[in-house]
Amino acid sequence: MSKQTLSFQAEVAQLLKLVTHSLYSNPDIFLRELVSNASDACDKLRFEGLNHPELYEDAPDLGVRVSFDKAAKTITITDNGIGLSQIEAVEHLGTIAKSGTRDFMAKLSGDQKNDAQLIGQFGVGFYSGFIVADKITVESRRAGLPVAEGVRWSSAGTGDFEVETIERAERGTSVILHLKDDASEYLNTWKLKSIISKYSDHISLPILMRKEEWKEGENDQPGEMVTSDEWETVNQAAALWTRAKKDITQEQYDEFYKQISYDNQSSLASTHNRVEGATEYTQLLYIPAKAPMDLFNRDKAAGVKLYVKRVFIMDDAQALLPVYLRFVKGVVDSSDLPLNVSRELLQESRAVKAIREGCTKRVLSMIEDLAANEPEKFASFYAEFGAVLKEGLGEDFANRERLAKLLRFASSTTDTTSVGLADYKARMKEGQDAIYYITADTQAAGKNSPQLEIFRKKGIEVLLMTDRVDEWALNYLHEFDGTPLQSVAKGAVDLGKLQDEDEKKAAEEAQTQFKPVLDKLKEALKDKASDVRATTRLVDSPACLVVQEGDMSTQLARMLKQAGQAAPEVKPILEINAQHPLVKKLEGSEHFDDLAHILFDQALLAEGGLPDDPAAYVKRVNALLL
């Protein structure tokens, strides 16, 4: 067969433009694709060699070699895999959507497909070479064919390609990239090694490059690094996650974690599993011991590393875990996804949805195991990531109950963040029908809030929720194990069976007897308070602020304003203690309006807020002190 010039299929020019400018936005990716193709060709030979061992000829050891020639400005990727015949070169390299491997897989049937599961499907990867090359030459000979039936294919990636018969002693394929002028950075051993290390380190075959040696200069000339004739393996040639767990030491797990996370200490926990079924994948996931500085930046790219059949695809595959688990590090290696998968395709893929659900459940199982069996580690985890975990209440409905069981809080009876909702419920007082909580800026502010006074008096535990996310998260958690959650700062206090009849009667009488003062307070504070009422929740303090059930709390409104976000105007309810001397002093006082405003502003200060007019507050207090 003499040299022939043939045309690509009609859409090749358009697809080449798409591949080189859109599908592969990172130019380094070309080496990943070509090494993957080379590995695929070796996998194919391994499979065909099961029934035809003669195909190995005199070279049973499979591998991939990467070399470069600075003078010629070329990079060559060579494999000793199955190779191409003349017809296959025309069919598979002349049609951009044609994949020799896909065609090969289509011919398999029955149990053969299970044996060939490692053989990938690379539809357009070869053409990624045109990202860095203005011409690609392929020299190949299919295993089993005579030396004289080799083939050379070449193209500048435009409208046509050339193909001719050559003699080739070696079985397999060499892809020669003639680099563009702006791609000379790839004519560098360190550069190529770093790309292989990042993208193809876990290819199961050895990837070889020539060793470099230092050559001393002569006649006062500077020395230089030169390549030798000796080859060295530059990848690990075995993916850690593909090995059996019994063959991996904890030290190896730790070192791999440090490599992928850039952390200088070991992880807190890890899980390594092979998932089989409708969707097949391997997961190796880690929980770090410490939170990163940017943990609360939800816009930062985060996620586990995605591989497809041991080939690196992307660093931050956010679609594989929900945002609230963004602290998790690790690797997911899928057997089902296409190699050229994009972030957009990840969002739409059913296989990805199954992987996401599986990884989420596995991470939650890890955390649950810490909570049940390693309380010290769990306490460490919760101190670092507990606030982020709460985001899941609003983001992950399917796992909301599991997340609720993992939450921990401080309470009015303890200073440590160690009280779970199940713990609280187990020690609820007889007749108590709600889980009581209060949100505050700090534990001290929550614990000393006037709103807790009646609860302290009656020995009722109140959870202290002090993370900024609490107010938002609790909008999605209204009950736990059938028991409602009740904010002590919302609505009128109702302790149900825990409040005796004498207390209820006294409250009703106070509301009636004190009505003239309450009406006068409402008028004086009409611009600040939506209502004023007597309460039984206060024991030592004269007043406190609450909001109606379902309304935004004053604390959340303040947080939104501090963050520069729009927040609705919140006019709280002023509750007063009719038995307090300061409140009793209101009746008949000539400074009624000043006392009313002081009561309101002091109640605001007690819950962490600030008066709208601090100067006016100080002026009123000073006037009464004279």
Buried (B, 14 or more C-beta within 10 A) or exposed (E): EEEEEEEBEEEBBEBBEBBBEEBBEEBBBBBBBBBBBBBBBBBBBBBBBEEEEEBBBEEEEBBBBBBBEEEEBBBBBBBBBBBBBBEBBBBBBBEBEBBBBBEBBEEBEEEEEEEBEBBBBBBBBBBBBBBBBBBBBBBBBBBBBEEEBBBBBBBBBEEBBBBBBBEBEBBBBBBBBBBBEEBEEBBEBEBBBEBBBEBBBBBBBBBBBBBBEEEEEEEEEEEEEEBEEEBEEBBBBBBBBBEEEEEBEEEEBBEBBBEBBEBEEBBBBBBBBBBEEEBBBBBBBBBBBBBBEEBBEEEEEBBBBBBBBBBBBBEBBBBBBBBBBBBBBBBBBBBBBBBBBBBEEBEEBEBBBBBBBBBBEBBBEBBBBBBEEBEEBBBBBBEBBBBBBBBBBBBBEEBBEBBBBBBBBBBBBBEEBBBBBEBBBEEBEEEBEBBBBBBBBEBEBBBBBBBBBBBBEBEBBBBBBBBBBBBBBBEBBEEBEEBEBBBBBBBBBEBEEBBEEEBEEBBEEBBEEBEEBBEBBBEBBEEBBBBBBBBBBBBEBBBBBBBBEEBBBBBBBBBBEEEEEEBEEBBBBBBBBBBBEBBBEBEEBEEBBBBBBBBBBBBBEBBBBEBEEEEEBEEBBEEEEE
